[in-house]
Amino acid sequence: MLRCLNLLIEPTSGSILLDGKDITRPGADVRALRSRIGFVFQNFALYRHMSVLDNVTLALRRLKKVPRREAEERALHELDRMEMADKRDAYPAALSGGQSQRVAIARALAMDPKVLFFDEPTSALDPIMVREVVTLINGLYLDNVTILCVTHDLGLAKHISDRVVFLDQGRVYVEDLIENLLRRDDPVIEDFFGEG
């Protein structure tokens, strides 16, 4: 779903509206769209041969044509916000999973996106890192960042969401407030989340 919303995969039907405009229409500027959507990939997608600072500035310089000095200032602001400014010269191999997640978030935020997508932000993280990611995402929410998060983690969904859209077989099965969803006596939802 996230890849369709970012047009990494072309939707086969329907339409996607951003600010009331259909981004799937013929002639839509995909590069401009992607510069307005921050995407934090499940595997972080950091370039191993580039420092943290270069990873964060790359899209600013290439997509938005921001001069290097300004790109670095914006990157350092977001790295500081994610408590990662001291790792600016480190390479991804030297980072923990939680640190890589923070760099990926800083990279997305540096683009000043209209919306921020998270793809399974807590997969493969230990419980301490999961709590850290929940705190980070809640902080973004408090900063009025619009977030769309795909997760199989019920605990994460409980802590970061106002509304939940539950998909089954590629279709919207139910959309509701998280507390209402958790109270539903529904075998499909119970099977998905298990004892949760």
BELBELPE-V266229 format. One record per residue. N is the residue number from 1. RES is the residue in three letters. D_CENTER is the distance of its C-alpha to the mean C-alpha in whole Angstrom. Layout:
N_RES_D_CENTER ; N_RES_D_CENTER
//
This chain:
1_MET_13 ; 2_LEU_9 ; 3_ARG_11 ; 4_CYS_14 ; 5_LEU_12 ; 6_ASN_11 ; 7_LEU_15 ; 8_LEU_14 ; 9_ILE_17 ; 10_GLU_19 ; 11_PRO_20 ; 12_THR_23 ; 13_SER_24 ; 14_GLY_23 ; 15_SER_21 ; 16_ILE_18 ; 17_LEU_18 ; 18_LEU_16 ; 19_ASP_19 ; 20_GLY_21 ; 21_LYS_22 ; 22_ASP_21 ; 23_ILE_19 ; 24_THR_21 ; 25_ARG_24 ; 26_PRO_26 ; 27_GLY_26 ; 28_ALA_22 ; 29_ASP_21 ; 30_VAL_18 ; 31_ARG_18 ; 32_ALA_18 ; 33_LEU_15 ; 34_ARG_13 ; 35_SER_14 ; 36_ARG_12 ; 37_ILE_9 ; 38_GLY_6 ; 39_PHE_5 ; 40_VAL_4 ; 41_PHE_7 ; 42_GLN_9 ; 43_ASN_11 ; 44_PHE_10 ; 45_ALA_12 ; 46_LEU_14 ; 47_TYR_17 ; 48_ARG_20 ; 49_HIS_23 ; 50_MET_21 ; 51_SER_21 ; 52_VAL_18 ; 53_LEU_19 ; 54_ASP_19 ; 55_ASN_16 ; 56_VAL_14 ; 57_THR_17 ; 58_LEU_17 ; 59_ALA_15 ; 60_LEU_17 ; 61_ARG_20 ; 62_ARG_20 ; 63_LEU_18 ; 64_LYS_19 ; 65_LYS_22 ; 66_VAL_22 ; 67_PRO_25 ; 68_ARG_24 ; 69_ARG_26 ; 70_GLU_23 ; 71_ALA_20 ; 72_GLU_21 ; 73_GLU_22 ; 74_ARG_18 ; 75_ALA_17 ; 76_LEU_19 ; 77_HIS_18 ; 78_GLU_15 ; 79_LEU_16 ; 80_ASP_18 ; 81_ARG_16 ; 82_MET_14 ; 83_GLU_18 ; 84_MET_17 ; 85_ALA_20 ; 86_ASP_23 ; 87_LYS_21 ; 88_ARG_21 ; 89_ASP_23 ; 90_ALA_22 ; 91_TYR_21 ; 92_PRO_18 ; 93_ALA_21 ; 94_ALA_22 ; 95_LEU_19 ; 96_SER_18 ; 97_GLY_15 ; 98_GLY_14 ; 99_GLN_15 ; 100_SER_13 ; 101_GLN_10 ; 102_ARG_11 ; 103_VAL_12 ; 104_ALA_9 ; 105_ILE_7 ; 106_ALA_10 ; 107_ARG_10 ; 108_ALA_8 ; 109_LEU_10 ; 110_ALA_13 ; 111_MET_13 ; 112_ASP_13 ; 113_PRO_11 ; 114_LYS_12 ; 115_VAL_9 ; 116_LEU_5 ; 117_PHE_3 ; 118_PHE_2 ; 119_ASP_6 ; 120_GLU_8 ; 121_PRO_7 ; 122_THR_11 ; 123_SER_13 ; 124_ALA_16 ; 125_LEU_15 ; 126_ASP_19 ; 127_PRO_19 ; 128_ILE_19 ; 129_MET_16 ; 130_VAL_15 ; 131_ARG_16 ; 132_GLU_15 ; 133_VAL_11 ; 134_VAL_12 ; 135_THR_14 ; 136_LEU_12 ; 137_ILE_9 ; 138_ASN_13 ; 139_GLY_14 ; 140_LEU_11 ; 141_TYR_12 ; 142_LEU_16 ; 143_ASP_15 ; 144_ASN_14 ; 145_VAL_11 ; 146_THR_10 ; 147_ILE_7 ; 148_LEU_7 ; 149_CYS_6 ; 150_VAL_8 ; 151_THR_11 ; 152_HIS_14 ; 153_ASP_15 ; 154_LEU_17 ; 155_GLY_17 ; 156_LEU_13 ; 157_ALA_14 ; 158_LYS_17 ; 159_HIS_16 ; 160_ILE_13 ; 161_SER_13 ; 162_ASP_16 ; 163_ARG_16 ; 164_VAL_16 ; 165_VAL_16 ; 166_PHE_18 ; 167_LEU_18 ; 168_ASP_21 ; 169_GLN_22 ; 170_GLY_20 ; 171_ARG_21 ; 172_VAL_20 ; 173_TYR_22 ; 174_VAL_22 ; 175_GLU_20 ; 176_ASP_21 ; 177_LEU_20 ; 178_ILE_19 ; 179_GLU_23 ; 180_ASN_25 ; 181_LEU_23 ; 182_LEU_24 ; 183_ARG_27 ; 184_ARG_28 ; 185_ASP_30 ; 186_ASP_29 ; 187_PRO_29 ; 188_VAL_26 ; 189_ILE_24 ; 190_GLU_26 ; 191_ASP_26 ; 192_PHE_22 ; 193_PHE_22 ; 194_GLY_25 ; 195_GLU_27 ; 196_GLY_23
//
